[in-house]
């Protein structure tokens, strides 16, 4: 009986796909039967304890109501369509608009009375309510594998859910439900699939949620880099930087650089590329040609969250690539040392009981673990840090330090980290390009004002 009622409500939603009242009725029915099956009262929909309990739902312990909704592909399609088109839904007309045979010869039937009409001023609130109910239903049914497989087959679902979060940025109810849906669909390192169409705010949220995953952190830094580099107009770039500052994206990148060491070269090199995208050399050059002062907000904020120290750590890791091993001719010839004389060992004959005890221990001992060649290949592949060449890593770090050097705060940090000597060690015997700003830095005047007599000395020198 319940299966037939679910199918009847699916038929209602399919008959009136663009009207608000029928879809409200259907979404409310799906939500009520799912909550009734799980023992959730309508008054507890915003209860934090109940929401935490929903995060622990197990597929084998779900109610029959939730399973029946999840088994109906048409019901899942209706919920996804509601999420996609909730903003385009309009109130139902006074008369039914279904096409019938000889419709011109018949008087149109009035619209069904079981739907409460929505007033003109109440349309946005009901649209949001419809979206909330559909997302809550999806949150409960995506625990089941069949529902997840159906959503996996529809690739547009990821971008659709991300768009819903961006359209309702201040609605914590919608944000939490979408986050739980994605945790059911793509958890852990698989959450990078959500970043393919994620905005800046969603990307930062994922970086904060999975801060221990280097894969997610690297994907987040790359996604932020794409958001900044695709902007060409100055107004759009300013709007993008404002969103970066509002969402604390620089702080998220700084936490990733502080958590992982410089051996994660991919994270560090793409973070350096992101710094260059934030403080564009082309815009710095345009400011110099126009005689305008540089905007040091982003540069100083990057330095405050460890951007300078991270670039110098990457540079220090690359500074030994130009060295050569000493030739073997200069090494003294090794003196042949005779092998040590083995000491004589007197063999002791074991008794029969001792031999039996030793054999018993040998039989009871667990066999040694045989290394699996597939696991060894996987470990060797994971040990590969990056595809970048070492000189390219150092060059990206130098370019990032070049654009960060426009701020006094960052120049003091560079002097504290002994950048002057690190650059000289790295550039010695290599093909690196030391940028102009780094070459022209007056290290003696960084960090303090020189005396009027000019006898102030550089503490490094």
C-alpha positions as CSV (number, residue, x, y, z in Angstrom):
1,X,0.0,0.0,0.0
2,X,2.8,2.4,0.9
3,X,4.6,1.7,-2.3
4,X,1.4,2.5,-4.3
5,X,1.0,5.8,-2.4
6,X,4.6,6.8,-3.1
7,X,4.0,6.1,-6.8
8,X,0.8,8.1,-6.8
9,X,2.6,11.1,-5.4
10,X,5.3,10.7,-7.9
11,X,2.6,10.8,-10.6
12,X,1.3,14.0,-9.2
13,X,4.7,15.7,-9.3
14,X,5.2,14.4,-12.9
15,X,1.8,15.8,-13.9
16,X,2.5,19.3,-12.5
17,X,6.3,19.8,-12.7
18,X,6.2,23.6,-12.8
19,X,3.5,24.4,-10.2
20,X,4.5,25.2,-6.6
21,X,1.5,23.7,-4.6
22,X,1.6,20.1,-6.0
23,X,5.3,19.9,-5.5
24,X,5.0,21.2,-2.0
25,X,2.4,18.5,-1.3
26,X,4.6,15.8,-2.7
27,X,7.8,16.9,-1.0
28,X,6.0,17.2,2.3
29,X,4.6,13.7,2.0
30,X,8.0,12.2,1.3
31,X,9.5,14.0,4.2
32,X,6.8,13.1,6.6
33,X,6.9,9.3,5.8
34,X,10.7,9.3,6.0
35,X,10.7,11.1,9.4
36,X,7.9,8.9,10.7
37,X,9.9,5.8,9.8
38,X,13.0,7.1,11.5
39,X,11.1,8.3,14.6
40,X,11.8,12.0,14.0
41,X,9.2,14.6,15.0
42,X,8.6,17.6,12.8
43,X,9.6,19.8,15.8
44,X,13.0,18.2,15.9
45,X,14.0,19.1,12.3
46,X,16.4,21.8,13.6
47,X,17.5,19.9,16.8
48,X,21.3,19.5,16.8
49,X,21.1,16.1,18.6
50,X,18.7,14.7,16.0
51,X,20.8,16.0,13.2
52,X,23.9,14.3,14.7
53,X,21.9,11.1,15.0
54,X,21.0,11.3,11.3
55,X,24.7,11.5,10.4
56,X,25.1,8.0,12.0
57,X,22.4,6.4,9.9
58,X,23.2,2.9,8.7
59,X,21.8,1.3,5.6
60,X,21.0,-1.9,7.4
61,X,19.1,-0.2,10.2
62,X,16.9,2.1,8.1
63,X,13.1,2.0,8.2
64,X,10.9,0.6,5.5
65,X,9.6,4.0,4.5
66,X,13.1,5.3,3.7
67,X,14.0,2.2,1.8
68,X,10.8,2.4,-0.3
69,X,11.4,6.0,-1.3
70,X,15.0,5.2,-2.1
71,X,14.0,2.1,-4.2
72,X,11.8,4.3,-6.4
73,X,13.9,5.9,-9.1
74,X,11.1,8.1,-10.2
75,X,10.8,9.5,-6.6
76,X,14.6,10.3,-6.6
77,X,14.2,12.0,-10.0
78,X,11.3,14.1,-8.7
79,X,13.4,15.3,-5.7
80,X,16.4,16.1,-7.9
81,X,14.1,18.0,-10.3
82,X,12.7,20.0,-7.4
83,X,16.2,21.0,-6.2
84,X,17.1,22.1,-9.8
85,X,13.9,24.0,-10.6
86,X,12.6,25.3,-7.3
87,X,13.2,28.9,-8.3
88,X,11.2,28.6,-11.5
89,X,8.1,27.2,-9.9
90,X,5.0,29.4,-10.0
91,X,1.6,29.1,-8.1
92,X,-0.9,26.9,-9.7
93,X,-3.7,28.5,-11.8
94,X,-7.4,28.5,-10.8
95,X,-8.3,25.8,-13.3
96,X,-6.5,22.5,-14.2
97,X,-4.3,22.8,-17.2
98,X,-4.0,19.1,-18.0
99,X,-4.6,18.3,-21.7
100,X,-7.6,16.1,-22.3
101,X,-9.3,14.7,-25.4
102,X,-11.6,17.3,-26.9
103,X,-10.5,19.8,-24.3
104,X,-12.1,22.7,-26.2
105,X,-15.5,21.0,-25.9
106,X,-15.2,20.5,-22.2
107,X,-15.4,22.8,-19.3
108,X,-12.0,22.9,-17.5
109,X,-11.9,21.2,-14.1
110,X,-11.0,23.3,-11.1
111,X,-7.6,22.6,-9.6
112,X,-7.6,19.9,-6.9
113,X,-8.6,21.3,-3.5
114,X,-6.0,19.3,-1.5
115,X,-3.3,21.9,-2.3
116,X,-3.2,25.1,-0.2
117,X,-2.9,28.0,-2.6
118,X,0.2,30.1,-2.3
119,X,-0.1,33.9,-2.2
120,X,1.9,36.1,-4.4
121,X,3.9,37.7,-1.6
122,X,4.7,34.2,-0.1
123,X,6.3,32.6,-3.2
124,X,10.0,33.0,-2.2
125,X,9.4,31.5,1.3
126,X,7.5,28.5,-0.1
127,X,10.2,28.0,-2.8
128,X,12.8,27.8,0.0
129,X,10.6,25.5,2.1
130,X,10.2,23.2,-0.9
131,X,14.0,23.1,-1.4
132,X,14.6,22.4,2.3
133,X,12.2,19.4,2.3
134,X,13.6,18.0,-0.9
135,X,17.2,18.2,0.5
136,X,16.2,16.6,3.8
137,X,14.7,13.7,1.9
138,X,17.8,13.3,-0.2
139,X,19.9,13.4,3.0
140,X,18.1,10.4,4.4
141,X,17.8,8.3,1.3
142,X,21.4,8.8,0.1
143,X,22.5,6.5,2.9
144,X,21.2,3.6,0.7
145,X,23.4,2.4,-2.1
146,X,20.7,2.3,-4.7
147,X,19.9,6.0,-4.3
148,X,23.6,6.8,-4.4
149,X,24.0,4.8,-7.6
150,X,21.2,6.7,-9.2
151,X,22.7,10.1,-8.4
152,X,26.2,8.9,-9.5
153,X,24.6,8.2,-13.0
154,X,23.5,11.9,-13.2
155,X,26.7,13.9,-13.4
156,X,24.8,17.2,-13.2
157,X,23.8,16.6,-9.6
158,X,27.1,17.8,-8.2
159,X,27.0,21.2,-9.9
160,X,23.3,21.5,-9.1
161,X,23.9,21.0,-5.3
162,X,26.8,23.4,-5.3
163,X,24.7,26.0,-7.0
164,X,22.0,25.6,-4.4
165,X,24.5,26.3,-1.6
166,X,25.8,29.4,-3.4
167,X,22.2,30.8,-4.0
168,X,21.4,30.3,-0.3
169,X,24.7,31.3,1.2
170,X,23.2,32.4,4.6
171,X,20.9,29.4,5.0
172,X,22.7,27.1,7.5
173,X,19.9,24.5,7.1
174,X,20.5,24.1,3.4
175,X,24.3,24.1,3.8
176,X,24.3,21.4,6.4
177,X,22.0,19.2,4.5
178,X,24.0,19.5,1.3
179,X,27.2,18.8,3.2
180,X,25.7,15.6,4.6
181,X,24.5,14.5,1.2
182,X,28.0,14.9,-0.2
183,X,29.4,13.0,2.8
184,X,27.1,10.1,1.9
185,X,28.1,10.4,-1.8
186,X,31.8,11.4,-1.8
187,X,33.6,11.2,1.6
188,X,37.2,11.7,2.4
189,X,39.6,12.1,-0.6
190,X,36.7,11.5,-3.0
191,X,35.3,14.9,-2.0
192,X,37.6,16.4,-4.7
193,X,34.9,15.5,-7.2
194,X,32.7,18.2,-5.6
195,X,35.5,20.7,-6.3
196,X,35.1,20.3,-10.1
197,X,32.3,22.9,-10.0
198,X,32.7,24.4,-6.6
199,X,32.8,28.1,-5.9
200,X,35.4,29.8,-3.7
201,X,33.3,29.4,-0.5
202,X,32.6,25.7,-1.1
203,X,36.2,25.1,-1.9
204,X,37.3,26.7,1.3
205,X,34.7,24.8,3.3
206,X,36.0,21.5,1.9
207,X,39.6,22.5,2.7
208,X,38.5,23.2,6.3
209,X,36.5,20.0,6.6
210,X,39.3,17.7,5.3
211,X,42.3,19.5,6.5
212,X,44.3,16.3,7.1
213,X,44.0,15.1,3.5
214,X,46.8,16.3,1.2
215,X,44.8,15.3,-1.8
216,X,41.9,17.6,-0.8
217,X,44.3,20.5,0.1
218,X,46.1,20.2,-3.2
219,X,42.8,20.1,-5.2
220,X,41.5,23.1,-3.2
221,X,44.6,25.2,-3.9
222,X,44.4,24.4,-7.6
223,X,40.7,25.3,-7.7
224,X,41.3,28.6,-6.0
225,X,44.1,29.3,-8.6
226,X,41.6,28.6,-11.4
227,X,39.1,31.0,-9.9
228,X,41.7,33.8,-9.8
229,X,43.3,33.2,-13.1
230,X,40.1,33.1,-15.2
231,X,39.3,36.7,-14.2
232,X,40.5,39.3,-16.8
233,X,38.6,42.5,-16.0
234,X,39.8,44.7,-13.1
235,X,36.3,44.9,-11.6
236,X,35.8,41.2,-11.7
237,X,39.3,40.7,-10.2
238,X,38.5,43.1,-7.4
239,X,35.3,41.2,-6.7
240,X,37.1,37.9,-6.7
241,X,39.7,39.2,-4.3
242,X,36.9,40.5,-2.0
243,X,35.4,37.0,-2.0
244,X,38.8,35.5,-1.3
245,X,39.2,37.8,1.7
246,X,35.6,37.2,2.9
247,X,35.8,33.4,2.9
248,X,39.3,33.3,4.6
249,X,40.7,31.4,1.7
250,X,44.3,32.6,2.4
251,X,44.0,31.4,6.0
252,X,42.9,27.9,4.7
253,X,45.9,27.8,2.4
254,X,48.2,28.9,5.2
255,X,46.9,26.1,7.5
256,X,47.6,23.6,4.8
257,X,51.2,24.9,4.4
258,X,51.7,24.8,8.2
259,X,50.3,21.2,8.5
260,X,52.3,19.5,5.7
261,X,56.2,19.7,5.4
262,X,58.0,20.8,2.3
263,X,58.3,17.2,1.1
264,X,54.7,17.7,-0.2
265,X,56.2,19.6,-3.1
266,X,52.9,19.7,-5.1
267,X,51.1,21.6,-2.4
268,X,53.9,24.1,-2.0
269,X,54.5,24.8,-5.6
270,X,50.8,25.3,-6.4
271,X,50.5,27.5,-3.3
272,X,53.4,29.6,-4.8
273,X,51.5,29.8,-8.1
274,X,48.4,30.9,-6.2
275,X,50.4,33.7,-4.5
276,X,51.5,34.9,-7.9
277,X,47.9,34.9,-9.1
278,X,46.8,36.9,-6.0
279,X,49.5,39.5,-6.5
280,X,49.7,39.6,-10.2
281,X,53.1,40.8,-11.7
282,X,51.2,42.4,-14.6
283,X,49.1,44.5,-12.2
284,X,52.2,45.5,-10.2
285,X,53.9,46.6,-13.4
286,X,50.8,48.6,-14.4
287,X,50.8,50.3,-10.9
288,X,54.5,51.2,-11.3
289,X,53.9,52.7,-14.8
290,X,50.9,54.7,-13.6
291,X,52.7,55.9,-10.5
292,X,50.2,54.3,-8.2
293,X,51.1,52.7,-4.8
294,X,50.8,48.9,-4.7
295,X,47.8,47.4,-2.9
296,X,49.5,45.5,-0.1
297,X,46.4,44.0,1.5
298,X,46.6,40.5,0.0
299,X,50.4,40.4,0.0
300,X,50.6,41.2,3.7
301,X,47.8,38.8,4.5
302,X,49.7,36.0,2.7
303,X,52.8,36.8,4.8
304,X,50.8,36.8,8.0
305,X,49.6,33.3,7.3
306,X,53.1,31.9,6.6
307,X,53.3,32.4,2.9
308,X,56.8,33.8,3.0
309,X,58.1,31.0,5.3
310,X,56.5,28.3,3.1
311,X,58.1,29.6,-0.1
312,X,61.5,29.8,1.6
313,X,61.1,26.3,2.9
314,X,60.5,25.1,-0.6
315,X,63.5,27.1,-1.8
316,X,65.7,25.6,0.9
317,X,64.7,22.1,-0.1
318,X,65.7,22.9,-3.7
319,X,69.0,24.6,-3.0
320,X,71.2,21.6,-3.3
321,X,70.3,20.5,-6.8
322,X,73.2,22.3,-8.5
323,X,75.9,20.6,-6.4
324,X,78.1,18.0,-8.0
325,X,79.6,15.0,-6.3
326,X,83.4,15.0,-5.8
327,X,85.4,13.0,-8.4
328,X,86.6,9.7,-7.3
329,X,90.2,10.6,-8.4
330,X,90.6,13.0,-5.5
331,X,89.5,10.4,-2.9
332,X,92.3,8.4,-1.3
333,X,92.5,4.8,-2.2
334,X,91.0,2.6,0.4
335,X,93.3,0.3,2.3
336,X,92.5,-3.3,2.1
337,X,91.5,-4.6,5.5
338,X,91.6,-8.3,6.1
339,X,88.4,-9.9,7.2
340,X,88.1,-10.7,10.9
341,X,88.9,-14.2,12.0
342,X,85.8,-16.1,13.0
343,X,85.8,-17.3,16.6
344,X,85.4,-21.0,17.1
345,X,82.0,-22.1,18.5
346,X,81.6,-25.3,20.3
347,X,78.4,-27.1,19.2
348,X,76.3,-28.4,22.0
349,X,74.2,-31.4,21.3
350,X,70.5,-31.0,22.3
351,X,68.6,-33.6,24.2
352,X,65.6,-35.3,22.7
353,X,63.2,-33.3,24.9
354,X,64.9,-30.0,23.9
355,X,64.6,-30.9,20.2
356,X,60.8,-31.6,20.6
357,X,60.3,-28.3,22.4
358,X,62.1,-26.4,19.6
359,X,60.1,-28.2,16.9
360,X,56.9,-27.3,18.8
361,X,57.7,-23.6,19.0
362,X,58.6,-23.6,15.3
363,X,55.3,-25.1,14.3
364,X,53.3,-22.8,16.5
365,X,55.0,-19.6,15.3
366,X,53.1,-17.6,12.6
367,X,54.7,-17.7,9.1
368,X,56.5,-14.6,8.0
369,X,54.5,-12.1,5.9
370,X,55.2,-12.4,2.3
371,X,55.3,-8.9,0.7
372,X,52.7,-8.4,-1.9
373,X,54.2,-7.0,-5.1
374,X,51.0,-4.9,-5.8
375,X,51.2,-3.2,-2.4
376,X,54.9,-2.5,-3.0
377,X,54.0,-0.8,-6.3
378,X,51.3,1.3,-4.7
379,X,53.7,2.4,-1.9
380,X,56.3,3.3,-4.5
381,X,53.8,5.3,-6.5
382,X,52.7,7.2,-3.3
383,X,56.3,7.9,-2.4
384,X,56.6,9.9,-5.6
385,X,56.3,13.4,-4.4
386,X,55.8,15.5,-7.5
387,X,56.3,15.5,-11.3
388,X,58.0,19.0,-11.2
389,X,61.7,19.3,-11.8
390,X,63.7,20.7,-9.0
391,X,64.7,23.9,-10.8
392,X,61.1,24.6,-11.6
393,X,60.1,24.2,-8.0
394,X,62.8,26.7,-7.0
395,X,61.8,29.1,-9.8
396,X,58.1,29.1,-8.6
397,X,59.2,29.9,-5.1
398,X,61.4,32.8,-6.3
399,X,58.5,34.3,-8.3
400,X,56.2,34.0,-5.3
401,X,58.8,35.8,-3.1
402,X,59.2,38.4,-5.7
403,X,55.6,39.5,-5.6
404,X,55.4,39.2,-1.8
405,X,58.4,41.5,-1.4
406,X,56.3,44.6,-2.0
407,X,55.2,44.6,1.7
408,X,57.5,45.7,4.5
409,X,56.1,43.0,6.7
410,X,57.1,40.3,4.2
411,X,60.6,41.8,3.6
412,X,61.2,41.6,7.4
413,X,60.2,37.9,7.3
414,X,62.5,37.3,4.4
415,X,65.4,38.9,6.3
416,X,64.6,36.8,9.4
417,X,64.7,33.6,7.3
418,X,68.1,34.5,5.8
419,X,66.7,34.7,2.3
420,X,69.7,36.6,1.1
421,X,72.0,33.6,1.5
422,X,69.4,31.1,0.5
423,X,69.0,32.8,-2.9
424,X,72.8,33.0,-3.4
425,X,73.1,29.2,-2.6
426,X,70.3,28.3,-5.0
427,X,71.3,30.5,-7.9
428,X,74.9,29.4,-7.8
429,X,75.7,27.4,-10.9
430,X,72.1,27.1,-11.9
431,X,69.8,28.5,-14.6
432,X,67.4,30.2,-12.3
433,X,66.1,33.7,-12.9
434,X,66.4,35.8,-9.7
435,X,63.6,38.4,-10.1
436,X,64.4,42.1,-10.1
437,X,62.8,43.0,-6.8
438,X,64.8,40.4,-4.9
439,X,68.0,41.5,-6.5
440,X,67.4,45.1,-5.7
441,X,66.5,44.6,-2.0
442,X,68.5,46.7,0.4
443,X,68.9,44.2,3.2
444,X,70.7,46.8,5.4
445,X,67.6,49.0,5.6
446,X,65.0,46.2,6.2
447,X,63.7,45.9,9.7
448,X,64.9,49.2,11.1
449,X,65.5,52.8,10.1
450,X,69.2,53.6,9.5
451,X,70.7,56.4,11.6
452,X,71.1,59.8,10.1
453,X,74.9,59.5,10.2
454,X,74.6,56.4,8.0
455,X,76.6,54.2,10.4
456,X,73.8,51.6,10.8
457,X,75.1,48.1,10.1
458,X,73.1,45.2,8.7
459,X,72.8,42.6,11.4
460,X,73.0,39.8,8.8
461,X,76.2,41.3,7.3
